[in-house]
Amino acid sequence: MYVDTSKPPPPLPSPRCTEVSSGVSMLQPLSRRGTGPGMILIVPDAPQSNLSIINGVPSPLIKWAEESYVVVEIQERAMSSEGILQRATQAIFRSEDCVPKEKVGIVVYNGRLWDLVAPLLSSTTEISGAVIYASPDDKSPLSASPIPCLIHLTGKPSYSTTENKNIPPNRLYTYPSAKSSSFALPFQDDFSYSLEALSHTRNLTFFKPLMNGPYFDLEQIWDEHTYFEFENRSVQWTMSTMVQEPYVNHIPTMTGGVGREKLTHFYTNHFIFSNPADAELEVISRTVGIDRVVDEFIYKVTHNREIDWLIPGIPETGKKLEIPMTAIVNIRGDRLYHEHIAWDQGTVLSQVGLMPEYVPFPYRIAGDAPADGRYFEVKVPVAGMTTAMKVRDRNAVESNGLFEYKVREIGTS
């Protein structure tokens, strides 16, 4: 891959939101591709802007546009307008950015709103599938539907899709810890970041086959991002591969950044230019999902400078390191949203020679205390570079070597 990083990357797209009618807004795709199929969102009336991004969490309108859909949001107060779904669909199809124009999805953010939507679907043949966020308190059973449905139900269900003859035999997911169906609506008291993210992945899995996409080469997007990080070493171009408000979390050291400003600062001052020249990622396995890439890889590097994102505060040791890592990369449309990177910090400390072989054990062993003037020590169950060897080759190191019980009693002198 060659990119002239002496020039700035293309800017992120600015939201192009238009008012279709009172309470009805349309937003064009915020992806790099800039085109995609249509999506209709039915949401409760809300005081905040439907273009808000607060603490890195985007509104539903922004999020679906970043997924590369042409999105129309209909607030509850507009649902009584005659022919509302047909007008929303027509507005989507008039957009030059709507490609293809044959099918539209619909997301309804509570069961009460679904009861307003369901009777209108038979006259709107372009809608190919519906996602419904519901609570047993909304209404049971849900109103009949002529199209495939995916239901996100809070609590433990009192009915199932097989018992509810009104619902086509599709997926029902339950969320026992969710307080209400508003768990998927940002800026609400019952919003749950993790549950909404889980449900969103399920939504994409449901919609994309029905609507023929939009599909993206997630491997290529991830490889492009790591190219700018490790080979080209351009902060600007690295950030250009990410959505408006991304984040990175290196879990063992809690380094990274949340939001564009903090993540740009992290990449500039603690990551892209802090990795030694020989830093290399050896990919062992890769799994690609509907909106995620999961990599199992070995980070190989010589510790010839401080690598503060990996071992904060530790000066260079000159040691060669091989560290098994896992990256869970969420991609929204054709840009990265987040990276969760995990590794065993014990093997890092062992490889740089900072992990003692034995440590004091301040407890009784088999009910016995150490003799006067003595104390117990146990061998630390941590391996060094052999962890990378075994990831690379399952037979390189014998399994279960750490099972051996190693404790000793020694004096204080």
C-alpha positions in Angstrom: 0.0 0.0 0.0 1.3 3.4 -0.9 -0.2 6.6 0.4 1.4 10.0 0.1 1.2 10.9 3.8 3.0 14.2 3.2 -0.5 15.4 2.2 -3.4 15.5 4.7 -6.0 12.8 4.4 -9.5 13.7 3.2 -11.6 15.2 6.0 -14.3 13.3 7.8 -17.7 14.0 6.2 -19.9 16.7 7.9 -23.4 15.5 8.7 -25.8 16.5 5.9 -29.1 16.5 7.8 -32.3 17.8 6.2 -35.8 18.1 7.5 -38.3 16.0 5.5 -41.2 17.4 7.5 -42.0 18.3 11.1 -40.4 15.7 13.4 -38.8 13.8 10.4 -35.1 14.2 9.6 -32.9 12.6 7.0 -29.1 12.1 7.2 -26.8 10.9 4.4 -24.2 8.2 4.9 -21.1 9.2 7.0 -18.9 6.5 5.6 -16.0 6.9 3.2 -18.0 5.1 0.5 -20.8 7.7 0.9 -23.6 5.5 -0.3 -25.8 2.8 1.1 -29.4 1.5 1.5 -32.1 3.1 3.5 -32.9 2.8 7.2 -35.9 4.3 9.0 -35.7 4.9 12.8 -38.8 5.4 14.9 -37.9 7.1 18.2 -39.6 8.8 21.1 -39.7 12.5 21.1 -36.4 13.8 22.6 -35.2 17.3 23.6 -31.6 16.9 22.5 -30.3 17.2 19.0 -30.6 14.1 16.9 -27.0 14.8 15.7 -25.5 14.7 19.2 -22.4 12.8 20.2 -22.0 12.9 24.0 -19.0 11.3 25.8 -18.2 9.4 22.5 -21.8 7.9 22.2 -23.6 9.0 19.0 -27.3 9.4 18.6 -29.0 6.6 16.6 -29.2 8.8 13.6 -25.4 9.4 13.6 -24.6 5.8 14.3 -26.7 4.3 11.5 -25.3 7.0 9.1 -21.8 5.9 10.1 -22.8 2.4 9.2 -23.3 3.8 5.6 -27.1 4.0 5.5 -29.3 6.8 4.3 -31.2 7.3 7.5 -34.6 8.9 8.1 -35.6 9.4 11.8 -39.2 9.8 12.6 -40.1 11.1 16.1 -43.2 9.8 17.8 -45.1 13.1 17.3 -44.9 12.7 13.6 -46.2 9.1 13.5 -49.8 10.4 13.2 -49.1 12.0 9.8 -50.9 10.4 7.0 -48.7 8.1 4.8 -45.7 8.8 7.0 -43.8 5.6 6.2 -44.4 6.0 2.4 -43.1 9.6 2.5 -40.1 8.5 4.5 -39.3 5.8 2.0 -39.8 8.1 -0.9 -37.4 10.6 0.6 -34.8 7.9 1.0 -35.1 6.7 -2.6 -34.9 10.3 -3.9 -31.4 10.6 -2.3 -28.6 10.1 -4.8 -26.6 8.4 -2.0 -29.2 5.6 -1.6 -27.7 2.6 -3.3 -29.5 0.2 -3.8 -33.0 1.7 -3.7 -35.0 -1.5 -3.6 -35.1 -2.2 0.2 -35.4 -0.3 3.5 -35.0 -1.5 7.0 -36.8 -0.1 10.1 -35.8 0.1 13.7 -38.5 0.8 16.3 -37.2 1.8 19.7 -40.1 0.6 22.0 -43.1 -1.6 21.9 -45.6 1.3 22.1 -44.1 2.8 19.0 -44.3 -0.6 17.3 -48.0 -0.7 17.8 -48.2 2.5 15.7 -45.9 1.2 13.0 -47.2 -2.4 12.5 -50.5 -1.5 10.9 -48.8 0.7 8.3 -46.4 -2.0 7.0 -48.7 -3.8 4.7 -49.0 -0.6 2.5 -45.2 0.0 2.5 -43.8 -3.0 0.5 -40.2 -1.6 0.3 -39.6 -2.3 4.0 -37.9 -5.7 4.2 -37.4 -6.2 7.9 -37.9 -4.6 11.3 -36.0 -4.5 14.6 -38.1 -3.9 17.7 -36.9 -3.0 21.1 -39.6 -4.0 23.6 -40.4 -4.7 27.2 -43.0 -7.2 28.5 -44.6 -4.1 30.0 -45.1 -2.5 26.6 -47.6 -5.1 25.3 -47.8 -8.8 25.0 -48.1 -10.1 22.4 -46.6 -7.5 20.1 -48.8 -6.4 17.2 -48.8 -8.5 14.1 -46.2 -8.1 11.4 -46.1 -9.0 7.7 -42.3 -8.8 7.5 -39.4 -10.5 9.2 -38.7 -9.2 12.7 -35.8 -9.2 15.2 -37.0 -8.5 18.7 -34.8 -7.3 21.6 -36.8 -8.0 24.8 -35.9 -6.7 28.2 -36.1 -9.0 31.2 -37.0 -12.7 31.1 -39.7 -13.2 28.4 -43.1 -14.4 29.3 -43.6 -15.5 25.7 -41.5 -16.5 22.7 -41.7 -16.1 19.0 -43.1 -19.6 18.7 -45.9 -18.9 21.1 -46.7 -15.5 19.6 -48.3 -16.4 16.2 -48.3 -12.7 15.2 -44.6 -12.6 14.9 -42.8 -14.3 12.0 -40.5 -17.1 13.3 -37.3 -15.1 13.6 -34.9 -14.2 16.3 -35.8 -13.1 19.8 -33.0 -11.9 22.1 -33.5 -11.2 25.8 -31.7 -8.8 28.0 -32.4 -9.7 31.7 -30.2 -6.9 33.1 -31.8 -4.1 31.0 -34.1 -1.8 32.9 -36.3 -1.0 30.0 -36.5 -1.0 26.2 -34.7 2.4 26.4 -31.5 0.6 27.0 -30.7 1.1 23.3 -31.4 4.9 23.3 -28.4 7.1 24.2 -28.9 10.0 26.6 -31.7 8.2 28.4 -31.6 7.2 32.1 -31.9 3.4 31.2 -29.3 3.5 28.4 -26.7 0.7 28.6 -23.6 1.1 26.5 -22.6 -2.5 26.4 -26.1 -3.9 25.8 -26.8 -1.5 23.1 -23.6 -2.4 21.4 -24.4 -6.1 21.6 -27.9 -5.5 20.2 -26.5 -3.3 17.4 -24.2 -6.1 16.2 -27.2 -8.4 16.1 -29.2 -5.8 14.1 -26.5 -5.7 11.5 -26.4 -9.5 11.3 -30.2 -9.4 10.7 -30.4 -6.5 8.3 -27.4 -7.0 5.9 -28.6 -10.3 4.3 -32.1 -8.9 3.9 -30.9 -5.6 2.3 -27.8 -6.8 0.5 -25.5 -4.9 2.7 -23.8 -2.6 2.9 -20.8 -4.9 3.0 -17.2 -3.8 3.5 -13.9 -5.6 3.5 -13.3 -5.4 7.2 -9.9 -7.1 7.0 -8.6 -4.5 4.5 -9.9 -1.7 6.7 -8.1 -3.1 9.8 -4.9 -3.8 7.8 -5.0 -0.3 6.4 -5.2 1.1 9.9 -2.2 -1.0 11.2 -0.2 0.0 8.2 -0.5 3.7 9.1 0.3 2.9 12.7 3.3 0.6 12.3 4.8 1.2 8.8 3.8 4.6 7.6 3.6 6.0 11.1 1.2 8.8 10.3 -1.1 10.0 13.1 -3.3 11.9 10.6 -3.8 9.0 8.3 -4.3 6.6 11.2 -7.1 8.8 12.6 -8.6 9.1 9.1 -9.5 5.4 9.2 -11.6 6.0 12.3 -15.1 7.4 12.9 -15.7 10.8 14.4 -15.4 9.7 18.1 -13.4 6.5 18.3 -11.5 4.9 21.2 -8.7 2.5 22.0 -8.4 0.5 25.2 -5.2 -1.4 26.0 -6.8 -3.4 28.8 -3.8 -4.5 31.0 -2.3 -1.0 31.2 -5.5 1.0 30.6 -3.7 3.1 28.0 -5.3 4.5 24.9 -7.8 7.3 24.6 -11.5 7.9 24.3 -12.7 10.4 21.7 -10.8 11.9 18.8 -8.9 14.6 20.7 -7.6 12.3 23.4 -6.9 9.4 21.0 -5.0 11.7 18.7 -2.9 12.9 21.6 -2.2 9.3 22.6 -1.2 8.2 19.1 1.1 11.2 18.8 2.8 11.1 22.2 2.6 7.5 23.4 2.1 5.0 20.6 2.9 5.6 16.9 6.3 7.2 17.5 7.0 5.2 20.7 7.1 1.8 19.1 10.7 0.7 18.4 11.7 0.5 14.7 11.6 -3.3 14.6 8.0 -3.5 16.0 6.1 -6.2 14.2 2.7 -7.9 14.4 2.8 -11.7 13.6 -0.8 -12.7 13.0 -1.7 -16.2 14.2 -5.4 -16.3 13.5 -8.1 -13.9 12.4 -11.9 -14.1 12.8 -14.1 -11.7 10.8 -17.7 -11.0 12.0 -20.4 -8.8 10.7 -18.8 -5.7 12.3 -15.7 -7.0 14.1 -12.2 -8.4 13.4 -10.7 -10.5 16.1 -7.0 -11.0 15.7 -4.7 -13.4 17.7 -1.2 -12.1 17.1 2.3 -11.9 18.6 3.7 -8.4 19.1 7.5 -8.7 18.5 9.8 -5.9 19.5 13.2 -5.0 21.0 12.8 -3.1 24.2 15.4 -0.5 23.3 13.4 2.5 24.3 10.6 3.1 26.8 7.3 1.7 25.5 5.0 3.5 27.9 1.7 2.1 26.5 3.0 -1.4 27.1 5.1 -1.1 30.3 4.6 2.4 31.6 7.5 3.9 33.6 10.0 1.1 32.7 13.2 2.3 31.1 14.7 0.3 28.2 16.1 -3.1 29.0 17.4 -4.1 25.5 15.4 -7.4 25.8 13.7 -8.9 22.7 10.0 -9.4 23.5 7.4 -11.7 21.9 4.0 -11.1 23.5 0.8 -12.9 22.6 -2.1 -10.5 22.2 -5.7 -10.4 21.2 -7.4 -7.5 19.4 -11.1 -7.1 19.2 -11.7 -4.4 16.6 -15.2 -2.9 16.0 -15.7 -1.4 12.6 -18.6 0.9 11.9 -19.3 1.0 8.2 -15.9 1.4 6.6 -14.1 3.1 9.6 -12.9 1.8 12.9 -14.8 2.6 16.0 -12.8 0.9 18.7 -10.0 -1.5 19.6 -9.9 -3.6 22.7 -6.3 -5.0 23.0 -5.5 -7.6 25.7 -2.4 -9.5 26.7 -0.8 -11.1 29.7 1.2 -8.4 31.5 2.9 -11.2 33.6 4.7 -12.5 30.5 5.8 -9.0 29.6 7.3 -8.4 33.1 8.9 -11.9 32.9 10.5 -11.2 29.6 12.1 -7.9 30.7 13.4 -9.6 33.9 11.1 -7.8 36.3 9.0 -10.7 37.5 10.5 -12.5 40.5 10.6 -16.3 40.4 9.3 -16.6 44.0 7.1 -14.2 46.0 6.2 -14.3 49.7 3.0 -16.2 50.5 1.3 -14.5 53.6 -1.1 -17.3 54.3 -1.2 -20.7 56.0 -0.5 -23.8 53.9 -2.7 -26.8 54.6 -3.6 -25.1 57.9 0.0 -24.8 59.0 1.8 -21.5 59.7 5.5 -21.2 59.0 7.9 -21.8 61.9 9.1 -18.9 64.0 11.4 -16.6 62.0 10.5 -18.2 58.7 8.0 -17.6 56.0 6.5 -19.3 52.9 7.3 -18.4 49.3 5.5 -19.7 46.2 6.7 -19.8 42.7 4.9 -17.3 40.5 2.8 -19.2 37.8 3.9 -16.9 34.9 5.8 -17.9 31.8 8.0 -15.8 29.6 8.7 -16.0 25.9 7.5 -19.6 25.9 3.9 -18.3 25.9 4.6 -16.9 22.3 6.3 -20.2 21.3 3.2 -22.2 22.3 0.8 -19.8 20.6 2.8 -20.2 17.4 3.3 -24.0 17.7 1.2 -26.0 20.2 3.9 -28.6 20.5 6.8 -26.2 21.1 6.3 -26.4 24.9 4.9 -29.2 27.0 1.5 -28.4 28.4 0.7 -28.2 32.2 4.2 -27.3 33.3 2.9 -24.8 35.8 0.7 -27.4 37.6 3.6 -28.5 39.7 3.0 -27.3 43.3 6.1 -25.2 44.2 6.2 -23.7 47.7 9.1 -23.3 50.1 9.7 -22.2 53.6 12.7 -20.0 54.2 14.3 -17.9 56.9 14.2 -14.2 57.3 17.9 -13.8 57.2 
